[in-house]
């Protein structure tokens, strides 16, 4: 049942908010590895952006919070031209846990990389779109 009081707004964007242990290390990951730009930086709260999509980063209140986050937080970033991004990201395999580019049975080509806080970042592109772009 559609509630009339919620029908009058539009969701313009959804931005994940991630708890982080080390803000500088996390900012470096999202900037150097995935090409985001810092819109706002502080030791307690930062926002990174790429193509009008944002991720909010907040300093974890305690190590207990980080224990809950590590291995239990995931973000999915859908991209275009995943092959070009993959060529860049795979150069970081010695610094981060990475799962190589592969095709999923639900129609996406993905790679996975773990950020410095144990958040698993899924990066994907429609396999159909990817094959069309690269002429496969």
TASUL-V940936 format. One record per residue. PHI is phi in degrees with one decimal (NA if undefined). OMEGA is omega in radians with two decimals (* if undefined). NEAR is the number of other C-alpha atoms within 12 Angstrom. Layout:
BEGIN
PHI_OMEGA_NEAR / PHI_OMEGA_NEAR
END
This chain:
BEGIN
NA_3.13_6 / -78.4_3.11_7 / -86.6_-3.06_8 / -64.8_-3.12_8 / -73.5_3.10_9 / -101.2_-3.08_10 / -74.6_-3.02_10 / -94.0_3.11_9 / -121.1_3.08_9 / -116.1_3.01_9 / -82.7_-3.06_9 / -89.1_-3.10_9 / -164.1_3.03_11 / -118.7_-3.11_15 / -120.8_3.07_20 / -66.5_3.05_22 / -117.8_-3.06_22 / -111.8_3.03_40 / -78.8_-3.11_35 / -129.6_3.10_37 / -86.1_-3.09_31 / -128.8_-3.04_28 / -63.4_-3.10_30 / -62.5_3.13_24 / -63.7_-3.14_20 / -68.8_3.08_38 / -59.2_3.13_38 / -60.3_3.12_21 / -60.1_-3.07_31 / -67.0_3.11_34 / -80.9_-3.04_22 / -74.6_-3.04_22 / -86.4_-3.03_30 / -106.8_3.01_36 / 76.6_3.06_22 / -78.9_3.09_26 / -116.9_3.10_25 / -76.4_3.05_29 / -86.3_-3.11_20 / -149.2_-3.12_20 / -133.7_2.91_21 / -150.5_-3.12_19 / -70.6_-3.10_19 / -104.3_-3.05_22 / -154.2_3.12_27 / -139.8_3.08_30 / -131.4_3.04_31 / -113.1_-3.03_34 / -141.1_2.96_24 / -149.7_3.12_20 / 51.7_3.10_16 / 66.9_3.05_16 / -105.0_-3.05_23 / -122.5_2.97_27 / -127.3_3.12_35 / -96.7_-3.11_31 / -119.3_3.14_36 / -125.7_3.14_30 / -61.7_3.13_29 / -65.4_-3.11_24 / -68.7_-3.10_18 / -163.6_3.05_15 / -66.6_3.08_16 / -59.9_3.10_13 / -61.6_-3.12_19 / -64.8_3.07_24 / -61.3_3.11_19 / -73.4_-3.08_20 / -77.9_-3.04_26 / -57.5_3.12_23 / 78.6_-3.11_19 / -127.0_-3.12_18 / -124.0_-3.14_25 / -138.0_3.09_23 / -131.2_3.08_26 / -112.8_3.10_24 / -117.6_3.08_32 / -90.9_-3.02_25 / -128.4_2.90_27 / -107.0_3.09_25 / 54.3_-3.11_24 / -60.9_-3.12_34 / -63.1_3.11_27 / -65.8_3.10_18 / -63.2_-3.14_27 / -59.9_3.12_31 / -57.4_3.10_17 / -75.8_-3.03_16 / -63.4_-3.08_33 / -64.9_3.07_24 / -72.5_-3.14_19 / -100.3_-3.09_22 / -59.0_3.14_20 / -77.3_-3.10_10 / -108.6_-3.06_17 / -133.8_3.03_24 / -71.6_-3.05_24 / -134.1_2.95_28 / -106.7_-3.07_22 / -58.9_3.10_25 / -54.2_3.14_25 / -155.5_3.12_24 / -96.0_3.11_22 / -100.9_-3.14_17 / -72.4_3.09_11 / -96.3_2.96_13 / 90.6_3.11_16 / -119.7_2.95_26 / -103.8_-3.00_31 / -138.2_2.76_33 / -135.1_-3.14_32 / -123.9_3.07_33 / -143.7_-3.13_37 / -95.6_3.12_32 / -76.3_-3.06_40 / -62.8_-3.11_31 / -102.7_-3.12_37 / 83.5_3.05_29 / -82.5_3.13_34 / -87.0_3.14_26 / -102.1_3.05_34 / -90.1_3.08_31 / -121.2_-3.05_35 / -142.7_3.05_33 / -140.8_3.06_32 / -54.0_-3.14_26 / -60.8_3.11_28 / -61.7_3.11_21 / -62.0_-3.14_21 / -61.8_-3.13_25 / -64.9_3.12_19 / -67.7_-3.09_13 / -66.8_-3.07_16 / -91.0_3.06_14 / 68.4_-3.13_9 / -84.5_*_9
END
